[in-house]
Amino acid sequence: MKFGGSSLANAERVDYVASLIKSQIEQGYRPTVVCSAMGKTTNNLLNAGHFALEGSVYIDSLRTLHLSTAQELGMGDEVLAALEELLDELKNLLNGVSCLRELTPRTLDYLVSFGERLSVRIVAARLNQLGVPAQHFESWSLGLRTNSDFGKAEILPESYSAIKEAMKKLDDSMVAVVTGFIGHDSEGRITTLGRGGSDLTASTIGAAVPVDEIQVWKDVNGIMTANPKVVSNAVPVPFVSFEEASELAYFGAEILHPISMVPAMRYNIQVRVKNSYNPDHPGTVILADKDYTQLVTAITSKRNVELLDIVSTWMLGQYGFLSRVFSIFEEQKVSVDCVATSEVSISLTLDTKKQDDHAEDRLVKALSEIAAVTVHRDRAIISLIANVARSSEVLSIVFNALKEAGIQVEMLSQGASKVNISLIVKDEDAERCTQILHDRFFGESSAVGGV
């Protein structure tokens, strides 16, 4: 069972989550729990690091949140002392950053690790108060090892066997409450798995044990047919495949970390996304395969992307054009989202959040030596997670709907993925496009059926 920051935002939520874990145990489950930092703690730690770089050390709000949570829940001196010890360690670290005016990637990982390390102590203590034997663990004490790529470390293969052996040694009646998001490299230095890495921690531990099901508890009723902030009538999707969930995560659905399902996929363990605010809802089950009974499973969008048109008529019929283009992308370390090609042209999209302006300028300059390059800014990718075996039906509905709405599709990508059809439209049309397509595929009057 993995709980995110919003599920652990304050004393009331911590108590609720602990009671929820207890109820699962009473139903016969034997959970291992993975926790994110409380509420917005990770952001607050990052802000504290930036203030320290400017010579100011602020941890009062962090101290207040964690100590007041423990006090409100009536925790004893031992727990408060453990929290104080960590908070003092945090303050000493920030004092060092303030003196040196330096915050390296290694130190930044150490800094943000305090959120998870504080939260697991509070959750484990609350479980013990409720009569559930529990013990907090830093993930590395159970064998989670990573490489040394600070900020986006990758979990090493040997972690699986180490975690399995460590978990075997724990008392079956005890709930292990484990830090998400963080690990140790081979030299014992703290690393982080990047944003959303707590999901990956849970998936890794679940695959290593192995467990019957990995539950990721969020603040929504599972994976939705669209972003409910954009489409008010979006509904939960009962089942998705691992491939569908991966595509949704990559193309904008903020439910799961894009790579968090890889361990579960590899070991074929189903993942269930549930709502900690509505625990009776069944949520969404992610599994290896599913039967397709509808044309479209969900619609998602990725905003503020750029569309590049690369045309080289002089290379007509010559081999090596595509190879040369993508070698330039590799040289400039720029990643691509969607691609459409012909013999003499390539259209592709770039996520502007993944690279700086200078990298893009260098890329365009290098590409311009072999082709004519046109950059279209302020575009959006609308991705339909769909039954691609019936793509003609899907596209017929899509183009008819968008033609009626006066929305121009500038690029279409349906490549290696067997579950994703992506359209490129102007960013200003993204929300309207998503709503129109959702109404066509999931609306009450839809002739194609919903989920």
Residue pairs with C-beta under 8 A, 6 or more apart in sequence:
1 21
1 24
1 31
1 32
1 33
1 34
1 202
1 215
1 217
2 33
2 34
2 35
2 36
2 180
2 198
2 199
2 201
2 202
2 214
2 215
2 216
2 217
3 17
3 33
3 34
3 35
3 36
3 123
3 217
3 276
4 36
4 198
4 216
4 217
4 218
4 219
5 36
5 37
5 38
5 39
5 40
5 41
5 42
6 13
6 39
6 218
6 219
7 13
7 17
7 217
7 218
7 219
7 276
7 277
8 14
8 17
8 35
8 36
8 37
8 38
8 39
8 119
8 123
9 38
9 39
10 38
10 39
10 65
10 69
11 68
11 69
11 72
11 73
13 276
14 38
14 69
14 73
14 122
14 123
14 126
15 73
15 126
16 276
17 123
17 217
17 276
18 123
18 126
18 127
18 129
18 130
18 132
19 130
20 276
20 279
21 31
21 33
21 127
21 132
21 175
22 127
22 130
22 131
22 132
23 279
24 31
25 31
25 132
25 175
30 172
31 175
31 215
32 167
32 175
32 176
32 178
32 205
32 206
32 209
32 211
33 123
33 134
33 175
33 176
33 177
33 178
34 178
34 179
34 180
34 198
34 201
34 202
34 205
35 116
35 119
35 120
35 123
35 177
35 178
35 179
35 180
35 198
36 42
36 115
36 116
36 119
36 180
36 181
36 198
37 45
37 112
37 115
37 116
37 118
37 119
37 181
38 65
38 66
38 69
38 115
38 118
38 119
38 122
39 65
41 62
41 65
41 114
41 115
41 118
41 119
42 112
42 115
44 61
44 62
45 62
45 90
45 111
45 112
45 114
45 115
46 108
46 111
46 112
48 57
48 58
48 59
48 62
48 94
48 111
49 94
49 97
49 103
49 108
49 111
50 103
51 57
51 58
52 94
52 95
52 97
52 98
52 103
53 97
53 98
53 101
53 102
53 103
55 98
55 101
56 98
57 91
57 94
57 95
57 98
59 87
59 90
59 91
59 94
62 87
62 90
62 114
63 87
66 83
66 87
66 118
66 122
67 80
67 83
67 84
67 87
69 122
70 79
70 80
70 83
70 122
70 125
71 80
73 122
73 125
73 126
73 129
74 129
75 122
75 125
75 126
75 129
79 121
79 122
79 125
82 121
83 118
83 121
83 122
86 114
86 117
86 118
86 121
87 114
87 118
89 114
90 111
90 114
93 107
93 110
93 111
94 111
97 103
97 107
97 111
103 111
104 150
105 150
105 151
106 150
106 189
108 150
108 151
109 150
109 151
109 153
109 182
109 189
109 190
109 191
109 192
110 189
110 190
112 181
112 182
112 192
113 179
113 181
113 182
113 190
113 192
115 181
116 179
116 180
116 181
116 182
116 198
117 138
117 179
117 182
119 179
120 136
120 137
120 138
120 177
120 178
120 179
121 136
123 134
123 136
123 177
124 134
124 135
124 136
124 175
124 177
125 134
127 133
127 134
127 175
127 177
128 134
132 175
133 171
133 173
133 174
133 175
134 174
134 175
134 176
134 177
135 170
135 174
135 175
135 176
135 177
136 177
136 178
136 179
137 176
137 177
137 178
137 179
138 178
138 179
138 182
139 178
139 179
139 180
139 182
139 183
139 201
139 205
140 182
140 183
140 184
140 188
140 190
141 166
142 162
142 163
142 166
142 167
142 176
142 178
142 205
143 159
143 161
143 162
143 163
143 165
143 166
144 155
144 159
144 162
144 163
144 183
144 184
144 201
144 204
144 205
145 155
145 156
145 158
145 159
145 162
145 183
145 184
145 185
145 186
146 153
146 154
146 155
146 156
146 159
146 183
146 184
146 185
146 191
146 193
147 153
147 154
147 156
147 185
147 191
148 185
148 186
148 187
148 189
148 191
149 191
150 191
150 192
151 192
151 194
152 192
152 193
152 194
153 183
153 185
153 191
153 192
153 193
153 194
154 193
155 183
155 193
155 200
155 204
155 263
159 183
159 204
159 208
160 204
160 207
160 208
160 263
161 208
163 204
163 205
163 208
163 209
164 208
164 209
167 176
167 205
167 208
167 209
170 176
178 201
178 205
179 201
180 197
180 198
180 199
180 201
180 202
181 192
181 193
181 197
181 198
181 201
182 190
182 191
182 192
182 193
182 197
182 201
183 190
183 191
183 192
183 193
183 201
184 190
184 191
185 191
193 200
193 201
194 257
195 257
196 256
196 257
196 258
196 260
197 257
197 260
199 216
199 256
199 257
199 260
200 257
200 259
200 260
200 262
200 263
202 214
202 216
202 260
203 214
203 260
203 261
203 262
203 263
203 264
203 271
204 263
206 213
206 214
206 263
206 264
206 269
207 214
207 263
207 264
207 266
207 267
207 269
208 263
210 267
210 269
211 269
212 269
213 269
213 270
213 271
213 272
214 264
214 269
214 270
214 271
214 272
215 271
215 272
215 273
215 274
216 256
216 260
216 271
216 272
216 273
216 274
217 274
217 275
217 276
218 255
218 273
218 274
218 275
218 276
219 275
219 276
219 277
220 228
220 236
220 255
220 275
221 236
221 274
221 275
221 278
221 281
221 283
222 236
222 237
222 238
222 255
222 273
222 274
222 275
222 281
222 282
222 283
222 284
223 236
223 237
223 240
223 245
223 248
223 253
223 255
223 273
223 284
223 286
223 298
224 234
224 235
224 236
224 237
224 253
224 298
225 231
225 234
225 235
225 236
225 237
225 297
225 298
225 299
225 438
225 442
225 450
225 451
226 234
226 298
226 299
226 300
226 434
226 435
226 438
226 442
227 234
227 252
227 253
227 254
227 300
227 301
227 434
228 234
230 301
230 431
230 434
230 435
231 299
231 434
231 435
231 438
233 438
233 442
233 443
234 438
234 442
235 442
235 450
235 451
236 281
236 283
236 284
236 451
237 284
237 297
237 298
237 451
238 282
238 284
238 285
238 451
239 284
239 285
239 286
239 287
239 290
240 248
240 284
240 285
240 286
240 290
240 297
240 298
240 385
241 286
241 287
241 288
241 289
241 290
241 419
242 261
242 264
242 265
242 286
242 287
242 288
243 417
243 418
243 419
244 290
244 297
244 298
244 385
244 419
245 255
245 256
245 261
245 271
245 286
246 258
246 261
247 383
247 385
247 417
247 419
247 420
248 255
248 256
248 298
248 300
248 383
248 385
249 255
249 256
249 257
249 258
249 260
249 261
250 258
251 300
251 301
251 302
251 337
251 381
251 383
251 420
251 422
252 300
252 301
252 302
252 303
252 381
252 383
253 298
253 300
255 273
256 271
256 273
261 271
261 286
263 269
264 270
264 271
264 286
265 288
268 288
270 285
270 286
270 287
270 288
271 285
271 286
271 287
272 282
272 283
272 284
272 285
272 286
273 283
273 284
273 286
274 281
274 282
274 283
275 281
275 283
292 387
292 389
293 449
294 387
294 441
294 448
294 449
294 450
294 451
295 386
295 387
295 390
295 393
295 394
295 397
295 441
295 448
295 449
296 384
296 385
296 386
296 387
296 394
296 437
296 441
296 442
296 448
297 385
297 386
297 387
297 419
297 451
298 384
298 385
298 451
299 382
299 383
299 384
299 385
299 434
299 437
299 438
299 441
300 382
300 383
300 385
301 380
301 381
301 382
301 383
301 430
301 431
301 433
301 434
302 337
302 351
302 380
302 381
302 383
303 380
303 427
303 430
304 352
304 353
304 378
304 380
304 427
305 337
305 349
305 350
305 351
305 352
305 379
305 380
305 381
305 424
305 427
306 349
306 350
306 352
306 360
306 375
306 376
306 377
306 379
307 347
307 348
307 349
307 375
307 376
307 379
307 410
307 411
307 424
308 346
308 347
308 348
308 349
308 350
308 364
308 367
308 373
308 374
308 375
308 376
309 345
309 346
309 347
309 373
309 374
309 376
310 325
310 345
310 346
310 347
310 348
310 367
310 371
310 372
310 373
311 344
311 345
311 371
311 372
311 374
312 321
312 344
312 345
312 370
312 371
312 372
313 344
315 321
315 344
315 370
315 371
316 343
316 344
317 343
321 344
321 370
322 341
322 346
324 370
325 346
325 367
325 370
325 371
328 363
328 366
328 367
328 370
329 335
329 336
329 363
331 366
332 359
332 362
332 363
332 366
333 355
333 359
334 350
334 354
334 355
334 359
334 360
334 363
335 350
335 351
335 354
335 355
336 348
336 349
336 350
337 348
337 349
337 350
337 351
337 381
337 422
338 348
338 349
338 381
338 411
338 413
338 422
338 424
339 346
339 347
339 348
339 413
339 415
340 346
340 347
340 348
340 411
340 412
340 413
341 347
347 411
349 379
349 381
349 411
349 424
350 360
352 360
364 373
364 375
367 373
376 410
378 426
378 427
378 428
379 410
379 424
379 425
379 426
379 427
380 424
380 425
380 426
380 427
380 429
380 430
380 433
381 422
381 423
381 424
382 422
382 423
382 424
382 425
382 430
382 433
382 434
382 437
383 420
383 421
383 422
383 423
384 394
384 398
384 420
384 421
384 422
384 423
384 437
384 441
385 419
385 420
386 394
386 419
386 420
386 421
387 394
387 419
388 394
388 414
388 417
388 418
388 419
388 420
388 421
391 414
391 421
393 448
394 421
395 412
395 421
397 440
397 441
397 448
398 421
398 423
398 437
398 440
399 409
401 436
401 437
401 440
402 408
402 409
402 425
402 433
402 436
402 437
405 432
405 433
405 436
407 425
407 429
407 432
407 433
407 436
408 425
408 426
409 423
409 424
409 425
410 424
410 425
410 426
411 423
411 424
412 421
412 422
412 423
412 424
413 421
413 422
413 423
413 424
414 420
414 421
414 422
423 433
425 433
439 446
440 446
440 448
441 448
441 450
442 450
442 451
443 450
